[in-house]
Amino acid sequence: MSAYETVIGLEVHVQLATASKLFCLCPTTFGRPPNTNVCEVCAGMPGALPVLNRQAVHFAVKVGLAVNCVVKPRSLFARKNYFYPDLPAGYQISQFELPICEQGYLEIQTGDGGARRIGITRIHMENDAGKNIHDPDKNISYVDLNRAGTPLIEIVSEPDMRSPEEAVTYLKALYGIVTYLEVCDGNMEEGSFRCDANVSIKPTSSAALSTRTEIKNLNSFRNVQRALEYEIARQQDILDDGDTVVQETRLYDAVKNCTISMRSKEEAHDYRYFPDPDLPPVEISEKELEQWQSELPESPQSRLGRFMKLTGLPEADLEILVQRPAIADFFETAAAKADARKVANYILGPLLREHNAHYTGLPDPGSWAMKPEGLAELVHIVDQGLISPKIANDIFGDLFVSGSMPEAYVRAKGLGQISDLSALEKAVEETIAANPAEVAAYKGGKTKLLSFFVGQVMRATRGKANPALVNELLGKKLQ
């Protein structure tokens, strides 16, 4: 079998979180009844004139600046002509020769601990199509135009990725940026963040790129990984058999874990691009650019690096803390008042567990009754021995829902930890007296039974005994 090198480029579609569509005032609200967020403009009625949503331009530029692009002071919208049932005008308004951002890059960490710079060819703006809904039982299809006209940016990378893992890492980094900037809600299930993957393989001895295929509409990191792995293996089998890879567009079937041919690949000239006669050029002043640059927050990569130093936890554990500014702010506020590592572990464990139990969608600290100060106080009272970690875990759900301050809650419920030596000595002695066989086994060398005795004491005290003192007393008494 020949040795091959994989070449991957991604075209990422990001739905911008504006209140209205790109060229009209229709809302972008997801989940409305079909064809209710529609007007003459987004329905493609003849004579209806588009008016550009300036907020979408602002969002596109913020992303461009965050990925080190050159922002063009003048860009142009064009008509991209093709037929599809959910494209009512018969063309998409996009950008072709003069996109809003070009020549950027994003640095990612590779699996071997190194770094790779992924070039970004361009970022252009466009309006989304509608959605086809197929009913196989009735053998009929419906068209919902609620999504038609929703503002998108397409982020086109250079073919700089060399493995599915690198592609997913790049995609996660982009996801972190657009959600961190709050220009996209990040809901991949609703199609807010999705990508097309271009993949080819070539002999490692060859400098020339080989024929590529495009995998359309991948809407999860897992699907990107699996689709690329399958397509790379498929192309290797073709080349090993002496055949030629055909340039085409393919779809990924997540159930069967395979890619399926959709159509032969169109080239740019098939779309017959030409400047949209109804839209003037997009012009961005130096003053606007300076203002938007000043509004950029600290990058998620920079914040992730700080959090790793602060907590000592690995990057993979902390990624969720930097995906959204509100979560990062919640963590930093709590970590300024308590042990940062313990705060992070509470957020990544019981806090997100409670969020998932009570809410749908992405974590939003603004909806939580628990505040950073409450979480910090919980860490403190565990550190001080007022309650045990087990009690903290048991009451976490109540604290999350009620927003009560932990110390007052614990004292009101009588949940304080028993640290009185005389009371603990009595419980320890009663436990030892009640388990003579285990005591003999322990003294015979089965020292792992210590955890059994600790458990018995904790049960007798209903979990209120100070575990550290219980261990110390048992160690002395059993000797």
N, C-alpha and C positions, 0 to 999 in steps of 0.2 A: 504494500500500500504506500502511495506517495505521501510525502509530508506537505501539509497545506497550512497556509496562514489565513486566518479569518479577517475580513474587513467589514466593519459595521458603521453605518451612519443612521442617525435618527431624525425624523421630522416630528416634532412634538407640537401638538395642538393644545393651546391653553385658552379656555373660555374665560373671558375677563368678567370680573364681578361688578359690572356696572348695573345701575338700577334699570336702565333702558337699553334698547338694542342699538346697533352701530349706526343706523341711518334713520331711525324713527323713534318715537316716544313710547312704543309698546314695551311693557315690562318684560324682564327676563326671568320672572318667577318660574321655578321648576314645579311640575306636578299639577298645573292647572288643567281643567278639562280641555280636550283637544280643540285646537283652532279658536281659542279665546284670546290669546295674546297676539292678535293679528290685525294689521291695518292694510291700507292700499299699498304702502311702500314695501313692507316685508312680504306681502302676498304677490308682489311682482306685477301689479296692475299697470297697464300702459299709461304713460303720462304722469305717474306718481314720481315725485322728485325726492331723492335722498338728501338728508342733512347730516353731516358728520357729528358724532358724539365726541366732544373734546376730551371727556374724561377717559375714554378708551385710548386716545392718543397719549395722555399722561401716563396711564398704566403701561402701555407698550414701551414708552421711553424709560420708565423706571426699571423694567426688566432688562432692557438693553444696557443701561448703565451698570446694573448689578452683575452682568456677565461680560463686562469690559468691552462693549461694542462701541463703534463709532456711530453716533446718532446723526442722521442726515438732517440738515436744516430745511431741506425741501425733498419731499417724497410724493409719489403719485399713485393714485388708484387706477386699476385697469379692470377691464371686463374679461373674465376667464370663461370662455364659451364651452359648455357641454350640456347634454340633456340628462336629466335624472328626474324622476317623478316628484321628489321633494324639493326640487330647485325651481320654484315657480316662475322666475324671470327667464329661465333658460340660460342664465349665466351667473357666475359668482363674482362679486366685487372683491378683488384682491389687489395685491401689489406685485409687480413683476420686475421691470427693469430698474425701478427706483424705490427700493424698500426703505422702511423707516430706520432700520439699524443694520449694520454690517460689521464684519471683521472682528468678532469677539472671541472669547475663549472662556473655558471653565476648567479648573484644575481639580482632578479627582485622585483619590488614593487607590492604588492598585493592590491586588491580593498579596503581593510580595513585600508590601510595606513601602513601596516607592510611590511616585506620583506621575501622573500623565496629564498633559494639557490637551484638552479636547477643543479643537477649533469650532467656532460657530460662524457659519458662512453668512447667515442673514436672519433677521427677524422681520417678518412682514405681517401686516394687518389684513383681515378679511372677515366677511360675514359668514356665519354658519348656515348650513342647509337645514331643512326640516327633518322629519323622521318618518320612515315607512314602517307601518305596523302590519304584520302579516298574520292572517287567520287561516291556518291550514285546514281546519275543520270545514270552513265555509268556502275554501279555495278563493279567497278574496284578500285584497290588500287595501289598507287605508293610509291616508297621508295626513300627518299632524304638522301644521306649520308654526306651532308655538315656538320652536327653537330657531326657525328661519330668521336670519338677520341678527342673531346673537353675536356680539363681537368676539373674535378670536385673534390670537397671534399665533403664528407658526414659527417655531424656532428650528432652524435647519442646521444640523451639525456637519462638520467635515467628516469624511470616512476615517476617523482616527481611533475607533475602538476596535480591540482585537479579540474580544471574547464576550459571551453573553453576560458574564459577571461585571465586566467593565461597563457594558451598556446599561445594566440595571443601576450600577453605582452612579453613573452620569445622570440617569433619569431621576433617581432619588434626590440628587443634588439640585437639579432643576426644580423638582417638586418642592423641595424645601425653600428655594428662593421665591417662587411665585406665591406660595402660601404665606411665607414670612413677610413678603411685601404687601400681603392682603390684596393682591390684584386678582386672585383666583381662590374659589372656596375649596379647591382640591378634592372635590367629590368625584372620584374616578368611576364609581358605579353609575353616576348620572352623566358621565361623559365630559366632565369639566376639565379633565386632564387625560389625554390619550395620545398615542403616538403611532406612526408608521415606521417600520424598520426596514432599511435597505441592507441587504447582506450578500456578500459574495465570498468565495474562497479562491485562493490562487496558490500555485506551488511556491514554497518558501524561497526558491531560487529566482523567482520572477519579480521584477519591479513593476510590471504593468498590472493594472487592476483587471479583474475578470468580469464576466457578465453577472449582473446582480439581479436579485428578485426583491420585490417590495411586499412586505406583510402589512396589511392594512388594519387600522382600528384596534390596536391593542390597548386594553384599558385597565391593566393591573401589572404590577411589577412581576408577579409570578408568571403571568401569561407571556410577558416579554421574554423572560428567562427561558421558559419551556418552548416557546415558538422559535426562538433563535437556535436553541439546541437541536430541535428537530430539523430545522431548515439547513443547518450546517451539515448535519449527518446525511440528509437527503442529497445535498449537492456533492458531498464527498463520494457517495455511492455512484452518482451519475458519472463523475469524472473517473473514478476507478474502473468503471465499465467501459471507458473510452468514448462516452457520449458527451454531448454539449448541453450546458445549462441554458435554458431558454429565458430571455428577459420577459418577466411577466409580473402581474400583481396577484398576490395570493392572500387568502384568509386563513386565520387560525381557528381550528375547532378545539376548544378547551376540553370537551368531553372525550373526544377520540385522541387528543394530543397529537394533532398533525396539521400541516398546512395544506390548503386546497386551492387549486388554480381558480382564479376569478376571471381574469381577462388578460390579454396581451398588453404589455406596458405602453401607455401613451407617451409620446415625447411632447415637449413644450409647445411645438408648433401646431400640434393637434388642437390646442385650446384656442388658437387664434386670438391671442391677447391684443387688446388695443386700449388706449387711455379712455377712461370713462368720461363721456362728454358732459355728464351732469354734475361732476365733482371737481372742484378746483384743487390744485396741488395743496398738500399738507405742509404748512410752513411753521417752523419752530424757532422762536427768537432766542438769542443768547441769554436774555434775562430769564425766560422760562426754563431753559436748560440748566442754568445756574441754580434756580430755585428748586427744581426737581432733584438735582444732584444733592443739594443740601438736605433734602427730606429723607434721603436714604438712611435706613437704620443700619446698625452694625450687622454685618453679614452673618447668616446662620453658621457658616464654616468657622468664622472667627469666634462666635459665641460658643460653638461646640468645643473648640480648643480650650477656651477658658473654663468651661464646665468640666472638661476632662481633668484639668489641673486642680480644680477646686474639689472634685469628689474622688478622684482616683479611679473612677469607673471607666470601662471601655467605651469606645465610640459608638458601637452598635447599641449599647444600652441607653445612651443619652440622645440618640437621634430624635426621638419623639419630643424631647424637651425643647428643641430648637426649631421644630417644624412651624410653629406658630408663635408670634411675639407674645401673645397673652400667656401662653404656658411658660415660656422662658421668663417672662416678668414675674409670674406667680412663683416659680422656683427661686429666682434671685431674691425676691422679697423675703421668702421664708428662710432661705439659706443665709441671709444676712443676720438672722436672729437665732439660728440653731445649726447643729452639725450638718454641713452641706451633703455629705454622702448619705446620711440617714434621711434627710429631706427628700433627696432624689429617689431613694428606694421606696419611700412611702408614696410618692407621686406615681412612680412606674408600676407599683404593685397595687395596694388597696385602693388608692385614690382613682386610678383609671378603671379598676374593677368596678367600683361604685358608679363611676360615670356610665360605663357600659350597661350597668343594671338599671339605671334610671333615665338615661337619655339615648337618643339615636343620633347618628352623625358623628362628626369630629369633636374632640374634646374642646369645650369652651368654658374657661374659668369664670367668665362673666355670668354664667348660669348657675354656678355652684354656690350653695349656702356657705360651705367651708371656705374660709379665707386664709391667705398665707400666714397670718399671725396665729390662727388657730392650729395650723399644722406645725408651726414652729413650737408652739406651747406644748403640743402633744409629744414632740421629740424631747423637750426639756423635762417633762414630768416622768417620762420613762427613764431618762438619764439620771434623774435625781432619786429614783427608786420609789416614787409615789405609787406607780402602777407597774406591772410587769409588761413585757412586750406582748404576751398573750392577751392580757386584758385590753391593751391598746388596739390590738387587731380585732378583738371581739366588739368593742364599742365604736370602731371606726365608722361603720355604716350609719349609726345614729348621729355621730358628729357631722358626717358628710351631709346628711339630709337636714339636720336641724341648724347647723352652723354654730352650735354651742361652743363656748370656750372649754377646752378639755378639763382644766383643773377644777373649775366650778362644777362641771358635770360629774366628775369623779367623786368629789366630796359630797355632792347632793345625793348620789346613788350609793354612797358608802362602799365604794370600790377600791379605796386606798389599799396599798400593799402592806402586808404585815411585816414589820421589821423589828418588832419587839423580841429580844432574844429569849426571854423567859417563855413567851407564848410559842415561839418556834421550837424551843428545846422540848417543850411538852409534846408538840405534834410529832417531832422527830422520834422521841422516845416511845411514843405510842405506836408509831409505824414500825419501829424495830421490834418491839415486843409482839406485834401482831404477825410478824413474818419470820419465825425462827429458821425455817428451812432455807429461805433466801439469805439470811444472815450467815448461816453456816457455809453456804455455797460461796458467798462473797469472801469470807475469811479463808476459804479453801482456794482462792485464786481467781474466782470469776468476778473480777472488779468491774466488769461492764454492767453488773447489776445495780451499780450506783444510780443509773438513770431510772431504774425501776423504783427505787426508794424515793427518789426526787418526785417522780410522778405520783406516788402514793401520798406523799406529804402535800403536794399541790392539790390533789383531789380532796384531801381531808380539809384543806383550808379554802376550798372553792376557788383555787387559782390565785389567791391573794398573797400567799407567802412570797417573800423575797427570794428568788431562785439562787442568787449568789450566796446568801446566808444559809439557805437550806443545804446547799452543796458543802459549804464549809463545816456546818454542824454534823452532817451525816458522815463526812470524812473522819471527823474526830471520834464520834461515837462508835462507828463501825470498827475502828482500829482497837 
